[in-house]
């Protein structure tokens, strides 16, 4: 029989998480992040495997994680600049009119992703014309969880996110009180991890 002392297992932090204490940063959308009103920490799930026995089949953990979508809501600015940032990103990924729209998307990110322009190096002995890096078609993002005193205490880091849907904008002359336009965008990504603020590495926490 295992005996544990309950007083050694008490939590050290007793404050509750506030849904309003956060800040969201995304490298590729500087004009969107300023107007963010809500964002989620996506849920994750794992399938199960089953080991057959003569009696009851025994469940076991699966081998692949599934991540829910990252959803972001934001206020739209008067000139639709933040809306057009995401619209342009989606257009570049989907290039509905011409293949050059995808190249335009890559070229637009060369200031933040300098290896994305093709001609990476002119040094002797190095490959001059390389396959373009996909860095400019994706972006990294960070959700910073703030304390009650607005100090960053935990970071949720998303790797290689890209938009998959953007909500519409509804204009209406008969509206009563002015309700400024808000819309949402849904992102997919490779994975997300928790990290200590300012740390270069992520952490896995278990009890």
N, C-alpha and C positions, 0 to 999 in steps of 0.2 A: 504494500500500500504506500502510495506517495503522499507525503505530508508537506504542505507548503505553509509558510507564514504569510498571512494576508497583508500584514503591515509592510512587508518588503515589496509588495506588488502594487502599491498605490501610485497613481499617476502624479507626475511632478508639475504638469501644466493643467490648470483647472478652468481656464477661460474657454468659452465656446467660440467656434468659428463663425465669423460674421460674413454674410453673403455680399456685403458692400465693400469689404476691405480687400481690394485686389488691384493689380495693374497688369495690363497685357501689352507685350511688345512683340512686334513682328517685323523682321528686317525689310521685307519687300513692300510693306504697306504703311509707310510712316504717317500718311494722312488719315488712315483708317483707325490706327491705334489710339489717336487722340480723342476720338468720339465714341469709343467702345462703351456700351451700357451694360452688357452682360456677356458672359462666357462660361463654358462648362468644363469641368474635369471629366473627360469621357469615361464611361464604365468599361470594364474589360471582362471577358469571360473565357473559360476554357472547357472544351468538351471532355468527355470521359471515355475511358476504355473499359472493357469488360473481360475479366478472366473467367473462363468457364471451369466449373468444378462439378463433381458428382452431386453436390448439394446445391447451395445457392451460388449463382454467378456473382463474382466479386467485382465491385467497381474500382476503378483506379483513375488517376489523373490523365488527361489527354496530353498531347505533345505540342499543341499550337494554341496561341492566344488570339482572340478576336477583340479588336478595339472598336468601340463605338465612335461615331463621327464627332469632330470638334465643331461646335456651333457658336457663332459669334453674332451678336446684335450690335448695331451702331446707329447713331444719329447721322443723317445725311446732311452735308454742308450745302449752302445755298447754290454753289456753282457745281455741285455734284462731283467734286474732285475725288473724294474718297470712294464714291460709288464707281466712278470711271476707272479708278485704279484696279479694282477687282474685275470689272467688266473687261478691261484690256488684258488682264492676266488670263481670264477664261478664253477670250478671243484668240490670244496667242497660242494657247494649248490646243484649241479646236480648229484654228485657221479655217473659218467657214468660207472665205472667198479665195484665198491664195496661200500657197505654201510659204511665201515670203513673210506672212504674218507670224509664223513660228520663229523665223530668224530675227524678226524685229523684237520679239519677246526676249530672245537670248541676248541680243545686242544691248537692250535696255538695262540688262543686269550686269554688264561687264565692269561697271564701277565697283560693285560689291562682290562680284565673282570674276576676278581678272583672268581666270583660265577658261572662260566660256566663249572667247571670241575666235577660236580656231588657231590663229597664228600665235602660238604660245611663246616660242623662243626663237631668237635669231642667232644664238650662240653656235659656234662651230661644233659639229659632232652631235648636236641635238636635233630631234625631229622638228621640222619647221611647220608642217601642215599636219595637225592631229585631228582626231575625231573631236568634235565640240563637247565640252563638259556639259552635263545637264544641270549644273548648279544654279544657273539663272532661271530655270523653269520651276524650281522649288524654292522654299524658304524655311528658315528655322524660326521658331516662335517660343516665347517664354511667358508663362503665367506666374506672376509673383503674388504670393499670398502675404497680406500685410497683417500686422498686429493691430490691436486696438489703438495704438499710438502711431499707426501708419508707417511702421518700420517693416521692411521686407524680412520675412522669417523662413519661407520655404519657396523654392522655385520648381515649377512644373515645366520641363523642357520638352518641346515637340520637335521631332526631326523630320525634315523634308516634307513639309506640308504643301498642299496645293488645293485650290478651290474646285469643288464639284458642282456647286449650285449657288445662285445668287437670287435673292428675293426681288420682287418687283416693287415699283413705286406707284402709289395710288394718289392722284391729285383730284380734289373735289371742291367745287365752288360753294356748295351748300353746307360746308362744315361750320359748326358753331364756333366754339373756342378753338383757337389755333393749336393744333397738335402737330408738332414738327415731325417730319418724315423719319421713320425708323425702319430699317430693313435688316435682314439677317443673311449670313453667308455660311455655307457648310464646307468644311475642309476634310480631306483625308490626309493620312500621314503614315510614316513607317512605324513609329512608336513614340511613346512619351515616357519620361523618367522623372523621378523626384531628385532634387539636389539641394544641398546646403547653399545658402546665398553666397555668391562669390567663389564657390568651389569649381574647379575644372573637371571634377568627376562627379558622377551620379552615385546614389546610394540605394541599396536594397535593405529594407528594414524588416526584421522578423522579431517575434516575441519568443 
